[in-house]
Amino acid sequence: MLHRWSEFQNERGEVEDEALGARRMPRPSPAGDLDPVALEGDLLKRWSEEGAFEASIEARRGGAPFIFLEGPPTANGKPGIHHVVARTYKDLVCRWKTMQGFVVERKGGWDTHGLPVEIEVQKRLDLMSNEQIEAFGMQAFNDACRESVWTYEQAWREMTERMAYWVDLDEPYVTLDNTYVESTWWAMKRMFDQGLLYRGHKVLPYCPQTGTSYSSHEVALGYKEVEEPSVYVKFRLVDDEASVLAWTTTPWTLPGNVGLAVGPEVTYVRVRVTADPEAWEGAGGATVGEELILAEDLMGEVLRHHVEVVERIQGADLVGRAYHPLFPEAVPRGESTTAWTVLS
């Protein structure tokens, strides 16, 4: 950890920063007697006693600022080695900019919002439905969440100090503070006034229990591999008797479907069902006389019925064809001219 003195010392171990005064680093004992853990502890203690972090900032007052706001951790979860790795990179950049003469004040923060906090409290209180939470009391539940977010604050502070990560945790920004919340709404209002906000559509994971959408990070918190059946879906073309046959492993997204993707250079076929399969245990299917459009190379893998090829079509020729939505009222078309069309 001696390299962390590089902000203040030259190769001889002498402090070069006049604001800190001159002194020498003690030389370590011979290698056989060296106790790295004790050496690091002594160094951290000296930094704390001398206020090295604060001094590195004050010594550069008048220089250009380099703004650093830490992407805040959630204090209701234990710190792990991946946090050490991420913070090492953050610390490296901040120390580098300090050595260049910038004023780097390094604002710490705590993320106290979000479903991870609520889920942790639900598990602890055994409240696994909205009805149970309402019976417990919304104010009491919110209070429990506010208390929960600080469960591992001390562990985070100890890890921060032990790895010599310099950041201001004494005056952090905290996302549950009303001042922070009001500042966020103020910023959004400014963006709205400048026409920077818009309404759009996006397919997101949705939780019926919490009644809200999930971010990819929140989904990953409970991620596990399971086997789910895939489905083949028929999308009936507009002004045509044929249906495009599509495959998906996420059927729960179908209510929000607004487009079909094809490969522009892939050869597709339009087939007509001539007879039912001799034996098939699958659900759904097609009727005799029905026409389907699918990739030619997948005919043997997908179709169980007897069919005849009516025509071959390049994927590029399907682009722009419109089809009927599976759930007409699920997504409003608005002013879109490309919703429910074939894309490439």
C-alpha positions in Angstrom: 0.0 0.0 0.0 3.0 2.3 0.0 2.1 3.4 -3.6 -0.9 5.3 -2.1 1.6 7.8 -0.6 2.4 8.9 -4.2 0.2 11.9 -3.9 2.6 13.4 -1.3 6.0 11.7 -1.4 9.0 11.3 -3.7 11.0 8.2 -4.3 13.0 8.8 -1.1 9.9 8.8 1.0 9.9 12.5 1.6 6.8 14.7 1.6 6.9 17.1 -1.3 3.7 19.0 -0.7 4.5 22.1 1.3 1.0 22.3 2.8 1.7 19.0 4.6 5.1 19.7 5.9 8.3 17.6 5.5 8.8 14.2 7.1 10.1 10.8 6.2 8.4 7.4 5.9 9.8 4.8 8.3 11.7 2.1 6.5 10.2 -1.5 7.0 12.1 -4.1 8.9 13.9 -6.9 7.0 11.6 -9.0 4.9 11.6 -11.9 7.3 10.2 -9.6 10.1 7.8 -7.7 7.9 4.1 -7.8 9.0 2.2 -6.4 6.0 -1.1 -6.3 7.9 0.4 -4.4 10.8 2.2 -2.1 8.4 -1.1 -1.3 6.6 -2.8 -0.7 9.9 -0.1 1.7 11.0 -0.3 3.5 7.6 -4.1 3.9 7.8 -3.8 5.1 11.4 -1.3 7.8 10.4 -3.4 8.9 7.4 -6.4 9.3 9.8 -4.4 11.2 12.5 -2.9 13.5 9.9 -6.1 14.0 8.0 -4.3 13.0 4.8 -7.5 12.8 2.7 -8.7 16.2 3.7 -5.2 17.7 3.3 -4.9 16.3 -0.3 -8.0 18.4 -1.1 -7.1 21.6 0.8 -3.6 21.6 -0.7 -5.1 22.0 -4.1 -7.7 24.7 -3.4 -7.8 27.1 -6.3 -7.3 24.4 -8.8 -9.9 23.2 -11.3 -12.5 20.9 -9.7 -12.9 17.3 -10.7 -16.5 16.3 -9.7 -16.9 12.8 -8.3 -20.2 11.5 -6.9 -20.1 7.9 -6.0 -22.6 5.6 -7.5 -24.1 4.8 -4.1 -24.2 1.3 -2.6 -27.2 -0.1 -0.8 -26.4 -0.3 2.9 -28.9 -3.1 3.6 -26.7 -5.5 1.8 -23.3 -6.7 2.8 -20.2 -5.5 0.9 -18.4 -8.1 -1.2 -15.2 -8.5 -3.1 -16.8 -7.1 -6.2 -17.3 -3.8 -4.4 -13.6 -3.7 -3.5 -12.7 -4.2 -7.2 -15.1 -1.4 -8.3 -14.0 1.0 -5.6 -10.3 0.4 -6.5 -10.9 1.7 -10.0 -12.8 4.7 -8.6 -10.0 5.4 -6.1 -7.4 5.1 -8.8 -9.0 7.7 -11.0 -9.6 10.2 -8.2 -6.0 9.9 -6.9 -4.7 10.3 -10.5 -6.8 13.5 -11.0 -5.6 14.7 -7.6 -2.0 14.2 -8.6 -2.7 16.3 -11.7 -3.7 19.2 -9.5 -7.5 18.9 -9.5 -9.6 19.5 -6.5 -11.3 16.1 -6.0 -13.8 16.2 -3.1 -15.3 12.7 -3.7 -18.9 12.8 -2.4 -20.1 9.5 -0.9 -23.8 8.4 -1.0 -26.3 5.7 0.0 -28.9 4.2 -2.2 -31.9 3.7 0.1 -34.7 3.3 -2.6 -35.8 0.4 -4.6 -37.3 -3.0 -4.5 -34.2 -4.7 -2.9 -35.0 -2.9 0.3 -38.7 -3.7 0.3 -38.1 -7.4 -0.6 -35.6 -7.7 2.3 -38.1 -6.3 4.8 -40.9 -8.4 3.3 -38.8 -11.6 3.9 -37.9 -10.5 7.5 -41.5 -9.7 8.4 -43.0 -12.6 6.4 -45.2 -10.2 4.4 -45.4 -11.8 0.9 -48.5 -10.2 -0.5 -49.8 -6.6 -0.9 -52.7 -7.5 1.3 -50.4 -8.6 4.1 -48.4 -5.3 3.8 -51.6 -3.2 3.9 -52.8 -5.2 7.0 -49.4 -4.6 8.6 -49.7 -0.9 7.9 -48.1 1.2 5.2 -46.5 3.6 7.6 -45.1 0.8 9.7 -43.8 -0.9 6.6 -42.1 2.3 5.4 -40.6 2.8 8.8 -39.2 -0.7 8.7 -37.7 -0.1 5.3 -36.1 3.1 6.4 -34.5 1.3 9.4 -33.4 -1.6 7.2 -31.4 0.4 4.8 -28.7 1.1 7.5 -28.3 -2.6 8.6 -24.8 -2.9 7.2 -23.6 0.7 7.3 -20.8 0.0 9.8 -19.6 -2.9 7.7 -19.4 -0.6 4.6 -17.5 2.0 6.6 -15.0 -0.6 7.9 -14.5 -2.0 4.4 -14.1 1.5 3.0 -11.4 2.5 5.6 -9.6 -0.9 5.4 -9.1 -0.7 1.7 -8.0 2.9 2.0 -10.7 4.2 -0.3 -10.9 7.9 0.1 -14.5 9.2 0.0 -16.5 11.6 2.2 -19.0 9.4 4.1 -19.6 12.0 6.9 -21.7 14.2 4.7 -23.1 11.8 2.1 -26.1 12.3 -0.2 -28.9 9.9 0.9 -31.7 9.0 -1.6 -34.4 8.8 1.1 -33.8 12.4 2.3 -36.6 14.7 1.3 -34.0 17.2 0.1 -32.6 14.6 -2.4 -36.1 13.6 -3.5 -37.2 17.2 -4.0 -34.0 17.9 -6.0 -34.7 15.0 -8.3 -38.2 16.3 -9.0 -36.8 19.7 -9.5 -34.4 18.3 -12.1 -37.2 16.4 -13.9 -39.3 19.5 -14.0 -36.5 21.4 -15.6 -36.1 18.7 -18.2 -39.8 18.7 -18.8 -39.9 22.5 -19.3 -37.1 22.1 -21.9 -39.0 19.4 -23.8 -36.5 16.7 -23.0 -39.1 14.2 -21.6 -41.3 12.1 -23.9 -43.7 9.2 -23.5 -42.8 6.0 -25.2 -43.2 2.2 -25.0 -40.8 -0.4 -23.8 -41.1 -4.0 -22.9 -40.1 -4.6 -19.3 -40.3 -7.4 -16.8 -43.4 -6.9 -14.6 -44.2 -8.3 -11.1 -47.9 -8.7 -10.4 -47.1 -9.1 -6.7 -45.5 -5.6 -6.3 -47.6 -4.1 -9.2 -44.5 -2.5 -10.8 -42.0 -3.1 -13.5 -38.5 -4.5 -12.7 -35.1 -3.3 -13.9 -32.7 -5.8 -15.2 -30.7 -5.4 -11.9 -33.7 -6.2 -9.8 -34.6 -9.2 -11.9 -31.0 -10.5 -11.5 -31.4 -10.4 -7.7 -33.7 -13.5 -7.9 -32.3 -15.0 -11.1 -32.3 -18.8 -11.4 -32.3 -21.1 -14.4 -35.5 -22.9 -15.1 -36.9 -24.8 -18.0 -39.8 -23.1 -19.7 -41.7 -24.3 -22.9 -41.3 -22.1 -25.9 -44.2 -21.3 -28.1 -44.9 -20.8 -31.8 -47.4 -18.0 -32.5 -49.4 -17.1 -35.6 -49.6 -13.5 -36.6 -52.3 -12.9 -39.2 -51.3 -10.5 -41.9 -53.5 -7.6 -42.8 -55.2 -7.9 -46.3 -53.9 -11.5 -46.6 -55.1 -14.9 -45.6 -51.6 -16.1 -44.5 -50.1 -15.9 -41.0 -46.5 -15.3 -40.1 -45.3 -18.1 -37.8 -43.0 -16.7 -35.0 -41.1 -18.4 -32.2 -40.6 -17.0 -28.7 -39.2 -18.2 -25.4 -40.9 -15.3 -23.5 -44.6 -15.7 -24.2 -45.4 -13.3 -21.3 -44.1 -10.4 -23.5 -46.7 -11.1 -26.2 -49.3 -8.6 -25.0 -46.7 -5.9 -25.6 -45.7 -7.1 -29.0 -45.5 -4.4 -31.7 -43.2 -5.9 -34.3 -41.9 -9.1 -36.0 -38.3 -9.5 -37.0 -37.1 -11.3 -40.2 -33.8 -11.8 -41.7 -33.7 -9.8 -45.0 -31.5 -12.4 -46.7 -33.3 -15.4 -45.3 -35.5 -17.4 -47.6 -39.0 -17.9 -46.3 -41.8 -20.1 -47.6 -45.6 -19.7 -47.8 -47.1 -23.1 -47.2 -50.6 -24.5 -47.3 -51.7 -27.2 -44.8 -53.0 -30.2 -46.7 -53.6 -32.7 -43.9 -53.4 -33.1 -40.2 -50.4 -34.9 -38.6 -50.8 -38.6 -37.9 -49.9 -38.3 -34.3 -49.1 -35.1 -32.3 -49.3 -34.3 -28.6 -48.7 -30.6 -28.9 -51.3 -27.9 -28.2 -52.8 -25.5 -30.9 -51.8 -26.2 -34.4 -53.3 -25.3 -37.8 -56.3 -26.3 -39.9 -56.4 -27.8 -43.3 -56.2 -25.1 -45.9 -54.6 -22.6 -43.6 -51.5 -20.8 -45.0 -48.4 -20.1 -43.0 -45.1 -18.2 -43.6 -41.9 -19.4 -42.0 -38.2 -19.8 -42.7 -37.6 -22.6 -45.3 -34.8 -24.1 -43.3 -37.1 -24.7 -40.3 -39.9 -26.5 -42.1 -38.8 -29.9 -41.0 -38.2 -28.8 -37.4 -41.3 -26.8 -36.8 -44.2 -28.2 -38.9 -46.0 -31.4 -37.9 -48.8 -31.1 -40.5 -48.6 -32.1 -44.1 -48.1 -29.0 -46.3 -47.4 -27.9 -49.8 -45.1 -25.0 -50.7 -47.1 -22.2 -52.4 -44.2 -19.8 -52.9 -40.7 -18.8 -51.7 -40.2 -15.3 -50.4 -37.1 -13.3 -49.4 -37.2 -11.8 -46.0 -36.6 -8.3 -47.4 -39.9 -8.7 -49.3 -41.8 -9.2 -46.1 -40.5 -6.0 -44.5 -43.3 -3.4 -44.0 -46.1 -6.0 -44.2 -48.7 -5.2 -41.5 -50.3 -7.8 -39.2 -53.1 -7.9 -36.6 -52.0 -7.5 -33.0 -52.7 -10.4 -30.7 -54.1 -8.2 -28.0 -55.6 -5.1 -29.8 -56.3 -3.1 -26.7 -53.0 -3.8 -24.9 -50.9 -1.2 -26.5 -52.3 2.1 -28.0 -51.0 2.8 -31.5 -50.7 6.5 -31.0 -49.1 8.2 -33.9 -46.9 5.2 -34.8 -46.8 4.2 -38.4 -44.6 1.1 -37.9 -46.4 -0.6 -35.0 -47.4 -4.2 -35.8 -45.4 -4.5 -39.0 -42.6 -6.8 -40.1 -39.1 -5.4 -39.5 -35.6 -6.4 -40.3 
